Amino acid sequence: MDNLHQTLKRYWGHSSFRPLQEDIIRSVVSGHDTLALLPTGGGKSVCFQVPALVRGGLCLVVSPLIALMKDQVENLEKMGIQAKALYTGLHRAEMDLVLEQAASGELQFLYLSPERLQTTSFRDRMERMPVQTIAVDEAHCISQWGYDFRPPYLRIADIRETIPDVPVVALTATATPAVVEDIMDKLSFRERNLFSKSFARDNLVYLSLLEENKYNRVIRICRKVKGTGIVYARNRKLTEELAAYLTQHGIKASFYHAGLTPELRDKRQQEWISGRVTVIVATNAFGMGIDKPDVRYVQHIDIPDSPEAYFQEAGRGGRDGKMSYAVLLHEKADILKANKSFEQSWPEPAVIRNIYNGLGNFLNLAVGSGRDCSFDFDINEFATRYLLSPRVAWHGIKALEQQGLVLLNEGFHEPSKLMFCVDKEELYRFQVKNLKIDPFIRLLLRSYAGLFAGFAKIHEETLARRSKVSWLEVTKWLQHLDQQGIVMYHPRKTKPQLTFLEPRQDPAQISFHQSDYLERKAQARKRLDVMIEYATSTTHCRSEILLRYFGEENTTRCGECDVCKRLNRVGLSTYEFNQVLDTIKPILQQEALTLEALLERISDIDEERVLRVMQWLIDQEKVVPAEDGLRWR
């Protein structure tokens, strides 16, 4: 057994890798820049964690997702691997401590957001860090032609100038061919080196159903398909309404969205993972980093904005390789709603400038101040004060993110933390002089280990129960000790954090790149158009539409989606059907013809084949009667 397999067995308990994982890992271990394009659930984290452990030293992991960073760090720590994460919301002293640990060689993995790479505190210490591997997760964020562009990703390549011989492994689940090339270019790959797995999911059946009564259809699917499932809805209100409707009809359902407290989100997630809840009705805030292999169906009751988003969300079904279903429910009005929603998602530049100015006033920031400062942020309160709809406010802030000016992280649970910042001798002298608080200090020392070496997670309610006082009293004691310089106390955070990445600018001077913004809007329009085609097509295999979008040209019909099932009844192969369709369609788009006239026009194709395809097209209402014959609708 070689070193790679020994590492996999020791930490993960597996004796073999999944398809393509070993090839990717050997490429990274050999020092090659490597791009891994693996679908959702393909085991991307192992592709950088194993080679990083084999290469030794420190692995820098760049990721935009705080929840995913925290989850992976916790999993690594459980395996006895030294890992920490840096992200918005941490105490500055804790960030400094983690950076010192990384610089002194105490850590094997340092997870950080791309924004952290540019901070002075990181750059000052990076040269001392024993970096042997750089991993870039969600690497599609580096491309402004991708669906989730993050400008700080463009600066990742800058650190390669300091450590030029360190290989980069970039990972993503969703990237078109153009984005793939852009990733390698923007990360300064020394040579083109792509490992990609087909996006085809043989065990995932794609269905797009025209349905006016979506709630009843959701219930029918939940009852027909045994096992757990996810139902995605566009807004929070819908998730709550549908979950209540399912519960009323005897289905164990719950809802999940970013408006819930972090504690409640964790609780809902665990109830669903454990099987106590069968169906989770959620916004797109749900699912990232969740590895539940036995999801039997993923339903969408709204048309997603992009094939990338849909592929990731639908791909959470059937990770165990067993048959699962990805169902998109839509009605005719949904197309109008999708187009209206799209326009709201791209506010005019003047609106974006006003939102930027409003943010500065809302947070009481003077022009020229605020760089790298984070604030608790309530978007509903902000929108109300400045007479905006929350949706317009949110998309305006997202546009400012894409300009590299601000960053909005959704609320996450960051527990209270504490660290003593005096030595034991000085602490003893303080206790002698402050006998009233001495019992509480001794309680802290009994309750938590390592308080002198670093920050420890604490729980105020537990301390209150043990000291037989109120939670408020405990908080006052902790704040008093912090003010006296005895401890550094960082109260829990649950609210979203808004960070100014650059000093606040005069709105008239804001560096807003309008041409880039309009180009990104045009690219987003194309992505939505593909999703509308996917939802409404009655002639093309659902799987093939997605695969073609992601650059796979040599595809065949899946044979299982709703379109294929109808085509199968025609009794023709894909080639035979498309040959007739490609001949008929342009003719009937130009003029209406009787069936007899059409048969005469294309006499070189077998008549029986033409009649079968025509009957199918009429049944699907693609060809409709006109005054002078039949025409393409």
C-alpha positions in Angstrom: 0.0 0.0 0.0 1.6 3.3 -1.1 1.5 6.6 0.9 -1.6 7.9 -0.8 -3.7 4.8 0.1 -2.2 4.7 3.6 -3.3 8.3 4.2 -6.8 7.6 2.9 -7.1 4.5 5.0 -5.7 6.1 8.2 -7.8 9.2 8.2 -10.9 8.4 6.1 -11.1 4.6 6.6 -11.4 3.9 2.9 -9.1 1.4 1.0 -9.7 2.8 -2.5 -10.4 6.1 -4.1 -13.5 7.1 -6.2 -13.1 7.4 -9.9 -10.6 10.1 -11.0 -9.7 11.0 -7.4 -6.4 9.1 -7.5 -5.4 10.7 -10.8 -6.0 14.2 -9.4 -4.2 13.5 -6.2 -1.1 12.0 -7.9 -1.0 15.1 -10.1 -1.0 17.5 -7.1 1.5 15.3 -5.1 3.8 15.5 -8.2 3.7 19.3 -8.0 1.5 20.0 -11.0 -1.1 22.8 -11.1 -4.3 20.9 -11.3 -8.0 21.7 -12.1 -10.5 19.2 -10.9 -14.0 19.4 -12.3 -16.1 17.0 -10.4 -19.9 17.1 -10.1 -21.6 17.7 -6.7 -21.0 14.8 -4.4 -17.8 13.7 -6.3 -15.5 13.9 -3.3 -13.7 17.1 -4.1 -12.3 17.7 -0.5 -10.4 14.5 -0.5 -8.7 15.6 -3.8 -6.8 18.4 -1.9 -6.7 17.1 1.6 -4.9 13.8 0.9 -2.2 15.3 -1.3 -1.7 18.1 1.2 -1.1 15.6 4.0 1.3 13.6 1.8 3.2 16.7 0.7 3.4 17.9 4.4 3.8 21.5 5.5 0.8 23.8 5.3 -2.1 23.8 2.9 -3.8 27.1 2.2 -7.5 26.5 1.4 -9.3 29.4 -0.2 -13.1 29.1 0.0 -15.9 31.7 -0.1 -18.3 29.6 2.1 -18.0 30.1 5.8 -20.3 27.2 6.7 -18.3 24.8 4.5 -15.0 26.0 6.0 -16.2 25.5 9.5 -17.6 22.1 8.7 -14.4 20.9 7.0 -12.2 22.2 9.8 -14.4 20.4 12.4 -14.1 17.1 10.4 -10.3 17.4 10.1 -10.0 18.2 13.8 -12.0 15.1 14.6 -9.5 13.0 12.6 -6.6 14.5 14.6 -5.5 16.9 11.9 -4.5 20.4 12.8 -6.7 22.8 11.0 -8.1 26.4 11.5 -10.2 28.8 9.6 -10.2 32.6 9.2 -13.3 34.4 8.2 -15.3 37.6 8.8 -16.7 37.7 12.3 -13.7 36.3 14.2 -12.1 38.4 16.9 -9.0 40.2 15.6 -6.9 38.7 18.3 -8.1 35.2 17.4 -7.1 35.9 13.7 -3.7 36.9 14.8 -3.3 33.8 17.0 -4.3 31.5 14.1 -1.9 33.3 11.7 0.9 32.9 14.2 0.1 29.2 14.5 0.2 28.9 10.7 3.5 30.8 10.5 5.2 28.6 13.2 4.3 25.4 11.5 1.6 24.2 14.0 -1.1 23.9 11.4 -1.6 21.5 8.5 -4.6 23.3 6.9 -5.5 27.0 7.0 -8.9 27.8 5.5 -9.5 31.4 4.6 -11.8 33.5 2.5 -10.2 35.1 -0.6 -10.7 38.6 1.1 -8.3 37.5 3.9 -5.5 37.0 1.4 -5.1 40.7 0.8 -5.0 41.8 4.5 -1.7 43.1 5.9 -1.8 40.7 8.8 -1.9 37.7 6.4 0.7 39.1 3.9 3.1 39.9 6.7 3.2 36.4 7.9 2.8 34.4 4.7 6.5 34.4 3.9 7.1 32.5 7.2 4.4 30.0 6.5 5.6 26.5 5.3 3.1 26.4 2.5 3.4 23.3 0.3 0.0 23.3 -1.3 -2.7 25.9 -2.3 -6.3 24.7 -2.8 -8.9 26.9 -4.4 -12.4 25.6 -3.7 -15.4 26.9 -5.7 -12.9 27.9 -8.3 -15.6 29.1 -10.8 -15.8 32.2 -8.6 -12.6 33.5 -10.3 -14.3 33.9 -13.6 -16.4 37.0 -14.2 -18.2 35.0 -16.9 -19.2 32.4 -14.3 -22.4 32.4 -12.3 -20.9 33.4 -9.0 -18.0 35.8 -9.6 -16.0 37.0 -6.6 -13.4 39.7 -7.5 -11.0 38.8 -4.5 -10.5 35.5 -6.3 -8.6 37.4 -9.0 -5.9 38.2 -6.4 -5.2 34.6 -5.5 -2.5 34.4 -8.2 -0.7 37.3 -6.5 0.5 35.0 -3.7 2.1 32.7 -6.2 4.8 35.3 -6.8 5.9 34.7 -3.2 5.8 30.9 -3.4 6.2 30.2 -7.1 7.0 26.5 -6.7 3.9 25.6 -4.7 1.3 23.8 -6.8 -2.3 25.0 -7.0 -5.3 22.6 -7.0 -8.5 24.3 -8.1 -11.8 22.5 -7.6 -15.4 23.2 -8.8 -18.5 21.2 -9.5 -19.9 23.5 -12.2 -18.0 25.2 -15.0 -18.6 25.7 -18.7 -15.6 25.2 -21.1 -15.0 29.0 -21.2 -15.0 29.2 -17.4 -12.6 26.2 -17.2 -10.1 28.0 -19.4 -10.6 31.2 -17.5 -9.8 29.5 -14.2 -6.5 28.2 -15.4 -5.6 31.5 -16.9 -6.5 33.6 -13.8 -4.7 31.2 -11.4 -1.5 31.4 -13.6 -1.4 27.7 -14.3 2.1 26.7 -15.5 0.5 24.2 -17.9 -3.0 23.3 -18.8 -4.0 20.4 -16.6 -7.7 19.5 -16.4 -9.3 16.4 -14.8 -13.0 16.3 -15.5 -15.7 13.8 -14.9 -18.8 13.7 -17.1 -21.7 15.6 -15.8 -24.0 12.7 -16.7 -25.8 11.1 -13.7 -27.1 7.8 -14.9 -29.1 7.2 -11.7 -30.7 10.7 -11.6 -33.9 11.0 -13.7 -34.7 14.5 -14.8 -38.3 15.6 -15.1 -39.9 18.9 -16.0 -43.6 18.9 -15.5 -46.2 21.6 -16.5 -48.3 21.8 -13.4 -50.7 24.5 -12.1 -51.4 22.8 -8.8 -47.8 22.5 -7.7 -48.5 21.8 -4.0 -50.6 18.8 -4.7 -48.1 17.5 -7.2 -45.3 17.9 -4.6 -47.4 15.8 -2.2 -48.0 13.1 -4.8 -44.3 12.8 -5.5 -43.4 12.7 -1.8 -45.9 9.9 -1.3 -44.9 8.0 -4.4 -41.1 8.1 -4.0 -40.1 6.5 -0.7 -37.3 8.1 1.2 -36.1 11.6 2.1 -36.2 14.6 -0.2 -35.6 18.3 -0.7 -38.1 20.8 -2.1 -36.5 24.1 -3.3 -38.6 27.3 -3.3 -37.5 30.8 -4.4 -38.5 32.7 -1.2 -38.8 32.2 2.5 -42.5 32.7 2.7 -43.1 29.8 0.2 -40.9 27.4 2.2 -42.9 28.0 5.3 -46.3 27.8 3.5 -45.4 24.6 1.7 -43.9 22.9 4.7 -47.1 23.6 6.7 -49.2 22.3 3.8 -47.2 19.0 3.6 -47.4 18.6 7.4 -51.2 19.1 7.3 -51.3 16.2 4.8 -49.4 13.8 6.9 -45.8 14.3 5.6 -43.0 14.9 8.1 -41.8 18.2 6.7 -39.9 21.3 7.9 -38.6 24.5 6.4 -35.1 26.1 6.1 -34.0 29.5 5.0 -31.4 32.1 5.9 -33.9 34.1 8.1 -33.8 31.4 10.8 -31.4 31.6 13.7 -28.2 29.6 13.2 -29.2 27.3 16.1 -32.5 26.6 14.5 -30.9 26.0 11.1 -28.5 23.5 12.6 -31.5 21.8 14.4 -33.6 21.5 11.2 -30.6 20.2 9.2 -29.9 17.5 11.8 -33.5 16.5 12.0 -33.5 15.9 8.2 -30.2 14.2 8.1 -31.2 11.8 10.9 -34.5 11.0 9.2 -36.8 12.5 11.9 -38.0 14.9 9.1 -38.6 13.3 5.7 -38.8 16.5 3.6 -37.0 19.8 4.0 -38.5 22.7 2.1 -35.8 25.3 1.6 -34.4 28.2 -0.3 -31.0 27.8 -2.0 -29.4 28.6 1.4 -29.7 24.9 2.1 -27.5 22.1 1.0 -23.9 23.3 0.6 -21.6 20.9 2.3 -24.3 18.5 3.4 -23.3 14.9 2.5 -26.5 12.9 2.8 -26.2 10.1 0.2 -29.8 8.7 0.3 -31.8 11.7 -1.0 -34.4 10.1 -3.3 -35.8 13.3 -4.9 -35.1 17.0 -5.3 -38.0 19.1 -6.4 -38.0 22.7 -7.6 -41.2 24.7 -7.6 -39.6 27.7 -9.2 -37.3 28.0 -12.3 -33.7 28.4 -11.0 -31.6 31.3 -12.4 -28.9 29.2 -14.0 -28.0 25.6 -15.1 -25.1 25.7 -12.6 -27.4 26.4 -9.7 -29.9 23.8 -10.8 -27.3 21.1 -11.5 -25.8 21.6 -8.0 -29.1 21.5 -6.2 -30.6 18.7 -8.3 -27.3 16.8 -7.9 -27.9 16.4 -4.1 -30.2 13.6 -5.0 -28.9 10.0 -5.4 -25.3 10.3 -4.2 -25.5 6.7 -3.1 -25.8 5.7 -6.8 -29.4 4.5 -6.4 -32.3 5.7 -8.6 -33.4 9.3 -7.7 -35.5 12.0 -9.3 -34.9 15.7 -10.1 -38.3 17.3 -10.7 -38.8 20.8 -11.9 -42.5 21.9 -11.6 -43.5 25.0 -13.6 -46.6 26.7 -15.1 -46.9 29.1 -18.0 -46.8 32.2 -15.7 -43.4 31.1 -14.3 -41.7 32.2 -17.4 -43.0 35.8 -17.0 -42.1 35.7 -13.3 -38.6 34.5 -14.1 -38.1 37.3 -16.6 -39.4 39.9 -14.2 -37.2 38.5 -11.4 -34.2 38.7 -13.7 -34.7 42.4 -14.3 -35.0 43.0 -10.5 -31.8 41.1 -10.0 -29.8 43.6 -12.1 -30.5 47.1 -10.7 -29.6 50.1 -12.7 -26.1 51.5 -11.9 -27.6 54.7 -10.4 -29.6 52.5 -7.9 -26.5 50.6 -7.0 -24.6 53.8 -6.3 -27.5 55.0 -4.0 -27.4 51.6 -2.2 -23.6 52.0 -1.7 -24.1 55.5 -0.3 -26.9 54.3 1.9 -24.7 51.5 3.4 -22.1 54.0 4.4 -24.7 56.3 6.1 -26.5 53.3 7.7 -23.3 52.1 9.3 -22.1 55.7 10.1 -18.9 55.4 8.1 -17.0 58.5 7.1 -15.6 58.7 3.6 -12.1 57.1 3.6 -12.8 54.8 6.5 -14.1 51.3 7.1 -11.7 49.1 5.2 -11.8 45.5 6.4 -14.4 46.5 9.1 -17.3 44.2 9.6 -20.7 45.0 11.0 -23.8 43.2 12.1 -26.3 43.9 9.3 -30.0 43.6 9.0 -31.0 43.9 5.3 -34.7 44.3 6.1 -34.0 47.2 8.4 -31.7 48.8 5.8 -34.2 48.4 3.0 -37.0 49.9 5.1 -35.0 52.9 6.1 -34.0 53.7 2.4 -37.4 52.8 0.9 -36.1 49.8 -1.1 -37.5 46.3 -1.5 -35.3 43.8 0.3 -34.8 42.0 -3.1 -33.5 45.1 -4.8 -31.3 45.9 -1.8 -29.9 42.4 -1.8 -29.0 42.4 -5.5 -27.6 45.9 -5.2 -25.2 44.6 -2.5 -24.4 41.6 -4.7 -23.5 44.0 -7.5 -21.2 45.9 -5.1 -19.6 42.6 -4.1 -18.8 41.9 -7.8 -17.1 45.3 -7.9 -15.0 44.2 -5.0 -16.3 46.9 -2.6 -18.2 45.1 0.0 -19.0 41.5 1.2 -22.2 40.3 2.8 -22.1 37.0 4.6 -25.3 35.4 5.7 -25.8 34.8 9.3 -24.0 31.9 10.8 -23.5 30.6 14.3 -20.2 31.7 15.8 -20.1 30.6 19.5 -18.8 32.8 22.3 -15.1 32.5 22.8 -12.7 33.3 25.6 -8.9 33.5 26.2 -6.9 34.7 29.2 -4.4 37.4 28.1 -2.4 37.4 31.4 -0.2 34.7 32.8 -1.2 32.6 35.8 0.8 34.6 38.2 -0.8 37.9 37.2 -4.2 36.3 37.2 -3.6 35.1 40.8 -2.8 38.7 41.9 -6.0 39.9 40.2 -8.0 37.2 42.0 -6.6 38.2 45.4 -7.5 41.9 44.8 -11.0 41.1 43.4 -12.4 38.4 45.8 -16.0 39.0 44.6 -15.3 37.7 41.1 -12.7 35.1 42.2 -15.3 32.2 42.3 -16.3 33.0 38.8 -12.7 32.9 37.5 -12.2 29.6 39.2 -15.3 28.3 37.6 -14.0 29.3 34.2 -10.7 27.5 34.8 -12.5 24.3 35.9 -15.0 24.4 33.0 -12.6 25.0 30.0 -9.2 23.8 29.2 -6.5 25.7 27.2 -7.7 29.2 28.1 -4.1 30.4 28.4 -3.0 28.9 25.1 -5.8 30.1 22.8 -9.5 30.9 22.4 -11.9 28.3 23.8 -15.6 28.1 23.0 -17.7 28.9 26.0 -21.4 28.7 26.8 -22.8 31.5 29.0 -26.0 29.5 29.8 -23.9 26.7 31.2 -21.8 29.1 33.3 -25.0 30.7 34.6 -26.4 27.4 35.7 -23.2 26.3 37.4 -22.8 29.7 39.2 -26.5 29.9 40.0 -26.9 33.4 38.6 -28.6 34.8 35.5 -27.2 34.6 32.0 -27.1 38.5 32.0 -24.9 38.5 35.2 -22.5 36.1 33.6 -22.2 38.3 30.5 -21.5 41.3 32.7 -18.7 39.5 34.5 -17.1 38.4 31.2 -17.4 42.0 29.9 -15.8 43.3 33.1 -12.9 40.9 32.8 -12.4 41.9 29.2 -12.4 45.6 30.1 -9.8 44.9 32.8 -7.5 43.3 30.3 -7.7 39.9 32.0 -9.5 38.1 29.2 -10.4 38.6 25.6 -14.2 37.8 25.4 -15.8 37.5 22.0 -19.6 37.1 22.4 -21.5 34.8 20.1 -22.5 36.1 16.6 -25.6 35.1 14.8 -26.4 38.0 12.5 -25.2 38.5 8.9 -21.9 40.4 8.6 -21.3 43.2 6.1 -17.7 44.0 5.4 -16.3 47.0 3.6 -13.4 45.6 1.5 -12.2 49.0 0.6 -12.5 52.4 2.4 -15.8 54.1 1.9 -15.7 56.2 -1.3 -17.6 59.2 -2.3 -20.5 57.7 -4.4 -19.7 60.1 -7.2 -16.2 58.7 -7.3 -17.1 55.0 -6.9 -15.2 52.9 -9.4 -18.2 51.2 -11.0 -17.2 49.3 -14.2 -20.5 49.6 -16.1 -19.3 47.7 -19.2 -18.3 44.6 -17.1 -21.6 44.8 -15.2 -23.6 44.9 -18.5 -21.6 42.0 -19.9 -22.2 39.9 -16.7 -25.9 40.7 -17.1 -25.9 39.5 -20.7 -24.2 36.2 -19.6 -26.7 35.8 -16.8 -29.5 36.3 -19.4 -28.1 33.5 -21.4 -28.0 31.2 -18.4 -31.6 31.9 -17.6 -32.6 31.3 -21.3 -31.0 27.9 -21.0 -33.0 27.1 -17.9 -36.2 28.3 -19.6 -35.4 26.0 -22.6 -34.7 23.2 -20.1 -38.0 23.7 -18.4 -40.2 24.0 -21.4 -38.7 21.9 -24.1 -40.8 19.0 -25.3 -38.4 17.7 -27.9 -34.9 17.5 -26.3 -33.7 15.1 -23.6 -33.4 17.0 -20.3 -30.0 15.4 -19.5 -28.7 16.3 -23.0 -29.6 20.0 -22.5 -27.6 20.2 -19.3 -24.7 18.2 -20.7 -24.4 20.4 -23.8 -24.4 23.5 -21.7 -21.4 22.1 -19.8 -19.6 21.4 -23.0 -20.3 17.7 -23.5 -21.2 17.3 -27.2 -21.1 13.6 -27.8 -24.2 12.7 -25.8 -27.0 10.3 -26.2 -30.6 10.5 -24.9 -30.9 9.4 -21.3 -34.0 7.3 -22.1 -35.5 8.1 -18.7 -36.6 11.7 -18.5 -40.1 12.8 -19.4 -39.2 13.8 -22.9 -37.4 10.6 -23.6 -40.3 8.5 -22.3 -42.6 10.3 -24.7 -40.1 9.9 -27.6 -39.7 6.2 -26.8 -43.3 5.7 -27.6 -42.7 7.0 -31.1 -40.5 4.0 -31.7 -37.6 5.8 -33.4 -34.0 6.2 -32.5 -32.6 9.6 -31.5 -30.9 9.9 -34.9 -34.1 9.0 -36.8 -36.3 11.3 -34.8 -33.9 14.3 -35.1 -33.4 13.7 -38.8 -37.2 14.2 -39.4 -37.5 17.0 -36.8 -34.6 19.0 -38.3 -36.2 18.7 -41.7 -39.8 19.5 -40.7 -39.3 22.4 -38.3 -37.7 25.0 -40.7 -40.4 24.2 -43.4 -43.4 24.7 -41.1 -41.8 27.7 -39.4 -41.8 29.4 -42.9 -45.3 28.3 -44.1 -48.3 26.2 -43.2 -48.7 23.0 -45.2 -51.2 20.2 -45.4 -49.9 16.8 -44.3 -50.0 15.6 -47.9 -48.1 18.7 -49.2 -45.5 18.2 -46.4 -45.0 14.5 -47.4 -44.4 15.5 -51.0 -41.9 18.2 -50.0 -39.8 15.7 -48.1 -40.3 12.6 -50.1 -36.7 11.4 -49.6 -37.6 10.5 -46.0 -39.6 7.4 -45.1 -43.3 8.3 -45.0 -44.0 6.2 -41.9 -41.2 7.8 -40.0 -42.5 11.3 -40.9 -46.1 10.4 -39.8 -44.9 9.1 -36.4 -42.9 12.3 -35.7 -45.8 14.5 -36.9 -48.3 12.8 -34.7 -45.9 13.2 -31.7 -45.4 16.9 -32.5 -49.2 17.5 -32.8 -49.7 15.7 -29.5 -47.1 17.9 -27.8 -48.7 21.0 -29.5 -45.5 21.9 -31.2 -47.3 21.7 -34.6 -50.8 23.2 -34.6 -53.7 23.6 -37.2 -53.8 26.7 -39.3 -56.3 27.9 -41.9 -54.3 26.5 -44.8 -52.7 23.5 -43.1 -50.3 22.8 -40.3 -47.7 25.2 -38.9 -45.0 25.2 -36.3 -46.3 26.9 -33.1 
